[in-house]
Amino acid sequence: MTTVAPKPIVTRPWPVRQQVKGSALARVLRTTDAKQIGIMYMITAFVFYILGGFMALLMRTELARPGMQVLSPEQYNQLFTMHGTIMLLFFATPIVFAFANFVVPIQIGAPDVSFPRLNAFAYWLYLFGGTITISGFLTPGGAADFGWFAYTPLSDSLHSPGVGGNMWVVGLALSGLGTILGGVNIITTIITLRAPGMTMFRMPIFTWNILVTSLLVIMVFPFLAAALFALAADRILGAHVFDVDTGGPMLWQHLFWFFGHPEVYIVALPFFGIITEVIPVFSRKPVFGYKGLVGATLLIAALSMSVWAHHMFVTGQVLLPFFSFLSFLIAVPTGMKFFVWIGTMWRGQISFETPMLFALGFLVTFLFGGLSGVLLAAPPIDFHVSDSYFVIAHFHYVLFGTIVFAVFSGIYFWFPKMFGRMLDDRLGKIHFWLTFLGFHATFLVQHWLGAEGMPRRYADYLPSDGFTFLNTFSTVGSFVLGASTLPFIYNVWKSYKVGQLVTVDDPWGAGNSLEWATSSPPPLRNFDKMPRIRSERPAFDAKFPELAAGTSVAGPPEGGARPLTSESDGGATYREDVSDRKH
């Protein structure tokens, strides 16, 4: 009889993550490490995302059938106000800083950000501001209930009394201050801490987009702060800034939308950047049209400051041709970006890992949102569908399409760099398809609801209105979308504990920027050694020296040429490269 020697049973292929000794809470409270703060931003923003999503599901439950089901009209008002506030200001904006803090210093070859303690302060301001705002639900009168853009006179103390509204105003001002300080920090870091050889035109597109976003932040968030402090003075001190008799409501709309429209691009440009990092890696090609992409980003930022009044067409108080023309014009640089993304994929060796799937989901969804935006930029159409579900569908396509798809793309892409473990690709694909199908089922039909005349912000409708089927369909889709988060949460938990170990600098095999030239996760000061930077993709050059910029016939000319010089055609020459050739 054959005897079998006992062997240990392999329960899991990779070892369980070892716990770090000491108090995790104490580490989080005192940290000034940009990578750690980036992860804190990401977790906090995701918690807010779950809260905002839960509120959305409550509203969709109410709207599934005519008649009041589960909420009172007052609760419904509080929910749509807080849902919008949370998703835009406590999820979308902070998750920009999650990626900015972790990725940007590594991409420019910096050991840390310029002001580490200011960075930590900005995070805690965001956390406290967000907590104060949603704590309005605990007050006797409930949370703010005047819509996330708080139009006066509805949001004054006469029409919306109660401490919940005050907490909304103060929480947003605090959180906004944190955003401004974060923006200042990121701008200073990118301008002053780039590694030798990392010229502006060698920076990754993601870093460029974060720089432009941070400039927008410091230009427009002070307007929000000013408007909020004036509203607080009206509500608490009895001031008369936004009095109806003196044009106060129009003043509020101008101040708010002068912040509000650039804010849409503050939460779009960084995610364009993430997509521009992901697509070249999974297409095995460099970015097609690097300088054109930088130009398009700058154009979008400039134009975004000039279109705020397209939110105000129906007031009859703004110059329609001017704002309509500029709103049409902003589609041009966005189209340039699409051209670059498609050109990068064109004839590339594309593989469909989860980050790439989410990037393609972004392209499809954002394209639909952009097309309905072109319709809304035409005043005659805007007059018909303003304040209807068509507008709801449009901005969810633009914002969810941009933010959520790109955020998940970025998390699947950089998770191995952040934690040294790969996320499960099979669970990732389940997550993608549930998100994609759930989203389009929820919001595609809302275009038709709006065209049929269903107004936004109504808690109820009549059976005779004919809105029942589309609302029910939308609600079913919303629960699929809600369920899509479950495989993602399980995937993150499982992969963090026992996921496949990353033992190489670049687990994707074709990484371009500097974060793929350091260990996973990176050391405290980001790099143990710095590769030569001679193009906009130094990690690729270091990994494939035979294809590196400027070193062989097979490689491209050295990138980062100074514009409008002979270098634009023949490749750039920099001091460190010239001295190399002499030896």
C-alpha positions, 0 to 999 in steps of 0.5 A: 500500500502506498503511503502519502507523505503529509503536505500542508494544504494550500488554502490561498496562493498569497500570504495574508497581509501582516498588520503594522504594529502600533495604533492605526488611529494614532498613525492616521491622526498625526500623518503628513505623508501625502500617500497616506493622506491620499488614501484617507481622502479616497476612503472618506470620499467613498464613504460619502459616495455610499451615503449619497447613493443610499439617499438616491435609492430612497428617492428612486424608491419613492418615485417608482410608483405614483402616490407617496410610498415611503417619504414625506415631501419634506424628507424628499426635499432634504434628500435631494439637497443632501444627495447633490451636495454630498456627491459633488462637494464631498465625493467628487471634489475630494476624490480629485485630491485622493489621486492628486496626493498619491500620484502627482508627487510620484509622477513628477519625481518629488519626495513629498508635497510642498506643504505636508502639514497644510495638506493634512490640515486641508484633509481634516477641514474637509472631513469636519466640514462634511460631517457638520453638513450631514449632521443637519439630519440630527437636528429637530428640523432636519437637514438643508432642504432648499436644493444643492444650489440654495437659490435665495430667497428659498434658502433664507431664514424666512423660507427655510428656517432651522439650524440644518440650513446653517450647518449646510452653509458653514460645513460647505465653507469649511470644506471649501477652505480645505479644497482651496488649501489643497489646491495651493499645495498641489500648484506649489508642488508641481511648480517647484518640486519636479525632478531634474529633467522633468520639464513642463512638457514632459509631465504626464497628462494627469499631472497637467490636468491636476495643475489646471484643476488646482488653478481653477480651484483657487480662482472659483472656490473663494466665490463660493466662500464669499456667497456662503458667508453672505448667506450666513450673514442673511440667515443668522445676523439678519443682513440684507445681502440677498434681499428680493427688493435689491436683486438679491436672487440674481446676485446669488445665481451669478455668484453661485454659478460663477463657481458652479460651472468651473466646478463641473470642470474641476470634477471633470479635468482630473478624470480626463487625466486618469483616462489619459494615463490608462488608455496608453498603457492598455493600448501599448502606445504613447499618447497620440497628440500630447501637446494638443491634449495639453492645449485642449485642457487649457482651453477648457479651463479658460472657456469654463470661466465664461459660460456660467450663465447658461444655467440661467437662460430661463431667468431672462436676465442674461445675454443668450447669444453670448453664453450660448455660443461659448457653451457650444464652443467648449465642445471643441476642445472636448472633441479634441480630447476624444480625437486623442483618446481614439487616436491613442487606441487606434491600431494599438495592441489593446487588452481589456483589463478592468481599468481599460473597461472602465475607461471605455465605459467613461468614453461612451457615457461621457459622449452621450452626456456631452451630446445632450449638453450641446442641446441644452446650450441652445436656448430654445431647447433649454426653455422647454426642458429646463428644470425637467428630468432631461437636465437630471439625465444630462448632468448625471451622464456628464458627471457620473460618466466622468467621475465614477467610471474614471474613479473606478478605472483609476482605483483598479489601475493604481491599487497595486501601486498603493497597496502592493496587491492586485485587485481581482480582475474577474470581480472587477469585470462583474463590477463594471458590467453591473455599473454600466448596465445599471447606470444606463437603465437608470438615466437613459429613460430620464431623458424621455421623462424630461421630454414628456414634461416631468419636472425635477424635484417633485416627490410625486406624480399622477397615474394619469401623467403617463410617467409610471413605466419609465419611472419604474424602469429607472428605479429598477436600474438604480437598484442594479447600480446600487448593487454594483458597489457590492462586488467592488467593496468585497474585491477591495477587502479581499485583495487588500488582505490576501490579493495577488502580491505585486513584486515588480515596479510595473504590474501592467507591463507597459507603464509610462510615467514615473510611478511605474519606476518605483516599488509597489507600494513606494518607499516613504520618500517615493524613490530609492533611485530616479531613472533618467527623464528624457521624454514624457514616459520615463518609466517606459524608457527605463524598461525598454532602453532600445525604444527610449526617446532620443537613443536609437532610430527605433525610438521617438525624438526626445519629448518635451520640446519648447514650443515654437522652436526648431526643437518641436520637429527635431526633438528637444535638447536639454543641458543634462542630455548635451553634457551626456553626449560629450563624455 
